[in-house]
Structures are given as C-alpha cells and as structure tokens.
C-alpha cells in the first residue's frame, strides 16, 4: 500500500492516500514546514483545512522571522481515524535531542488530508509530555 505523498509542488508535499498512514505522513510533513518561513508561507494555504483559522495561520507564517528546527520522528499514536477525520500524536526528537509530543487533527478535504487549526490559527491540541515507549508505535531511524 502506498500512503503518499505523491506530489511535491513548490517544496511541499500533497496527494496523500485516504488511509491512516496518509494522515500520519501529512501530519509529520506539516511539522517540517516551519523550518523555512518562505516554504511555510507557500505550504500552509495548501495544507490547512478551510476555516477561519486558515487565514490567521497563513498570515502568521508570512511574518515569522524565527523559524523552528526540523523535528525527527521517534514514534506516533493514531488516536482516532474514520476516513474523514484523524487525530495523530507524533513523538519527535528535537534538534537538541529532547523528546516531545504533539497532536494534530486532520480532515479529508478537497481530496487530501488537511490540518485543522482553531479560529486563531493555532493547533487546538496542547503539546503533551513525551509518550512512554510502550504507548506509541516506534518510527524513525531507531524505530
């Protein structure tokens, strides 16, 4: 089974499969865009779900002069998936080697997985302490 992404246009990925794996890859790839503010400004209008927060998040990305560091995947939990909506928790290793975890809500919209943000353009799921190894599916160089 291929989960995508199948298209890399202007530096960002799209055309994920409508599967749990496709939602996982869409969530992870979205975490990488902030490392390059120019890429984030191009990618967010295409990767965020329609709604009032889309414009706010896109505008904030265009003003971002302090990019984040790329994150390396360490594990994940597919909290929910029904073919139209998914919630994925990613366990990631930061550039400093620290572990962190954050959730992402996604919706199948316009033939692809899109990231849901709240009306202010932020992720509505608060960051959580790193998940225990037993609570996630290992993923990445050591997974």
N, C-alpha and C positions, 0 to 999 in steps of 0.2 A: 504494500500500500504506500502510495506517495502522499505526503501531507502538505507539500508545498514548502516554501513559496515558489511559485512558478515564474514570477516576473520581477525583475529589478529595474524599475524605471526611475531615473533621476537619483539613484543611490539608495532607494528604499524598496523593501520587498512587499509584494502583494500577491493576490491569487492563491490563497491558502485553501486547502481542502476543507470541506464541511465535516470535520471529524474532531475528536478530542485532540489528536496530535496537531491538526491545523491550528486550533485555538491556542495550544501551547506555544507553537512556533511564532504565531502572531504576537502573543503576549511578550515573549522573550525579545523578539526583534524590536518591539516598541521601546524596550528599556535601553537600547543601544543608540537611539537617535539623539539623545541629549548630549552625547559626547561631541557633537558637531552642531553648533547653533544654526548654521546655514542648512544643514540636512534636516534638522528638526523643523525648521520653518517650511521646508518643502514637503516633508513626510506627514506632519500632523494633519493637514487638511484632508489627506487621503486615508489616514489610518484611524482617525477618531470617528465615533458614531455621530450621526446627526443629532442635534440638540443644542440647547442654549450654551452649554459649556464648550462646544467646539470652537466658536469664535474667540472666547476668552483664552483658551489654551493656546490657540494658534497665535494670537496677539502676544501673549507672554513669551512664547518661544522666539518670536522675532526680536524681542527686547533682551533676550538672555545673553549676557556677556560673561557668564561664569558657567561654562559647560561642566557637566558631570563627567566622572570617569567611567569608562566602559565596565560592565559587570560580566563576570564569568558564571555560567550556570553550574550549580552544585546539586540541585535536586528540584523536585516540584511535587505539588499535590493538586490533582484535578478535583476541586471541591464539589463542583456540580457541572453537568453538561446535559443538554436536552436537544441539541441540534440547532437551536435558535439562540440560546444563551449559554455562556460558560463562565465559571469563576475558577481562576487558576492562581495558586500561590507558588511563587518562584523563590527558591532558596538560591542565593547568589553569593559569590565571593567578590569583595570589592578590590580595588587596586592595592589597598593596604593589607589584604589577606583576611579581613574580617568577614564574618558571615552575617547575612541579613536576609529577611524575607518580606515580601510584599505581595499583596493580592491584586488581581486585575479582573475586572468584569468585562466581558466581551459580548457582542451581539452580532448575529449574522445579518448583514445589511448590504444591499447592492452587490450581492454575490461574493462577499468576502467577510472575514472576521474584522470587526471594528472595536476599538477600545472605548468603553463608556467612561465619561467623566461627569462630575456634578456640574451644576449651573455656573460655578465659578471657574470651571476648567481644571479642577483638581481630581485626583483619584479619590473616590469616595471610601475606599477601603484603607484604613490606617495601617501603617507599617507594623509588623509584629516581630517579636523576638525570633531569632533563628529557630527553625523547626528542628526537633530532635531527629537524628538519622533514621530512627525507626518510623517516623511519621511521614517520610517523603520517599519518592522514587529517586534514587541517585541518578544524576545526569551530569555529564561534562567529562573533563579529562580524567577525573578519578572515579567516575560513576559507572 
